[in-house]
Amino acid sequence: MIVPISLLLLSLFPFSYSATCDFENEVASMSWMVKGDVLQISFEHKNLTENRWTSIAFGDGPGMNKLESIIFSRDDKNVITTNTGFTPKKKKVVVDDVSYVTVRNVQLKGDLLRITVTRPLGPAGPRGFSLDQCVNWIVVPGGALSNGKFKKHHGQIYFVNDVCAAKCTVQRMMRVLSNRIH
């Protein structure tokens, strides 16, 4: 009798549903989805004030070393800029000459930033960094922006461990939504 119940439970919760495709806390939220070979990331920061930055970093470290990042900044004229970069050493971000993400949508209402970017799921940018395998994602709430330079981040960083973005497909998201409706 135990075996049939186990099989029933496995059929209700398939392994493909174990993929993490979103993140939310009191400061930021994001979701991601793959369409073909393109990764789309929708990011929201609830309190991005003037002359501040926030970022999403990707990699397995160690610590804050050797991470790829997408950096969103707001200057004193309320202009939102998106950069990519990497951290060869802790506390130091090297910004790429050309950003390798495409901004699809930007909204700034007061201090609420909503932005959607896309990038290839596979190798991209000057270091050929790929998100087609499982990797840690890190949300950095932000730090000061001074004369176009990103100063050290303040506050807690948030880890989303072992994100397998390739599993977050349109088809999977539709199955999850249809299961929530029933």
N, C-alpha and C positions, 0 to 999 in steps of 0.2 A: 504493500500500500504506500510506502514511503517513496518508492521510485516513481509511480505515476504522479504524485503530488509534485515532486521535484521537476519532472518533465513539464507539468502544467505551469509551474512558476517560470521555468526557462522560456517557455513559449510566450508568456506574457511580457517578459523583460528580455528581449534579445540582446546579445552582446553589442550590436551596433549602436544601441541606445546609450551605452556607457560613455560615449564620446562627450567631452565638454565642449560646448559651442557658445557659451556666454559667461559673463562675469558681472557681478554687481556688488558694490559696497556703498557706504555713505558718501564717498567722494566721486566715484567714477563708475561707469558701466560700459560694457561693450559686448558685441556679438560678432560672430564671424561665420562666413559661409563660402563654400567653393562652388563656382559655376565653371565647368570645364576645367581649365588649368589656371583659373584666376581666383585669387583669394580676395574677398571683400570683407573689410573690417569697418563696423559702425561703432564709433567711440563717443562717449558723452562724459564731459567733466562738469560737475555741478557748481564749481566756484573758481573759474579761471579769470582772475582779475588782471588788470593792466600790468604790463611788464613782468609777466610770469610765463612759465612753460610747464608742460606735462608730457609724458611719453609712455610708449609701450615698448618694452625691450624683449628680445627673444634670444634664447640660448641656454646652455647648461653650465656656464661659468668656467671656473669656480667663482662663486660670489657674484660680484658685479663686473667681473672681467670677461672679455671676449663676447660681448653681447652686441647684437644688431639692434637698432632702435629706430622708431618713428617718433619724431619730436614735433609737438604742436606748440606754437608760441603766440602770444598776444602782446603787441607793442602798445605804447601809450596813445596811439591813434586808433586803437581797436582793430588793427589789421592782424588777421590770423595767417601765420606762415607755417608751412609743413616742410620739415627737413628729415633726411635719413642720416644715420651715422653709426658709429660703433664705439665700444669702450675697450681699447687695448689694455688699459690699466684702470683700476678702481678710481672713481671720482673724476675721470677725465673722458669727455665725449669728443670724438673727432667727427666733425660734420662733413658729409660727402659734398663734393663740388656740385653735383646734380642729384636731386632727390629721385629715387627709383620707385616711388609710389605715385599713383595718380589720384588726385583729389576729385571726388565725384560730387560731393555736396558739403557745404559749410553753412552752419547757422550759429549766430551769436545773439542771444537774447539776454541782456543784462550780463551776468557773469556765467551763464549757462552756454557751454560750447557743445555743439553736435556736429560731428564730422564723419564722413564716409570716405575711405580710401580703398584703392585696389592695388594689388601687386601680383606678379606671377607666384603661383604656389611653389614652383621649382626654383632653381638658381636665379638670383637677381642681384643687381647692384655690382659695385666694383669688387666685392669679395665673393660673389657668386653664392650668397647665403640662400639656403632653401628652407622652406617650411613644409615640405612634403612628408617629413618624418615627425614623430612626436618630439616635442621640445618644450621647455618651460617658457611661459610668457610672464612678464613682470610689468605691473602697472606702477609707474612712478608718478605720484600725485603732483610733483612739481617743485620748482625753485624759481629764483629771481632771474630776470632777463635784464642785463645791463650792457648797453652799447652793442647789442646784437650777440652778446656772449651768454652762454647758458651757465649760470652759477650752480653751485652744489644744491642737490635736492634737499628738501626739508620734509620731515615727517616719515611715517612708516611707508615702506614699499609693500606691494601685495603680489604674492606669487600665485600663479595658476599653473600647477604642476602637470607635466606630461600632456600638453595640448596636442591632439592629433587632428589638426585642422583639415586634413584630407578627408576625414570621416564626416565632416560637417557639410554635406551636400544638399542641394535643393530637394532631392528626393527624400533624404533622411528627415529634413526639417518638415516636409509635408506629412510624412508618416507620424512624426511626433505631434504635430498640430492636430491631425485627424484622430489620434489616440486620445488627446485631451478633450476633444469635442464629445466623444462617445461616453 
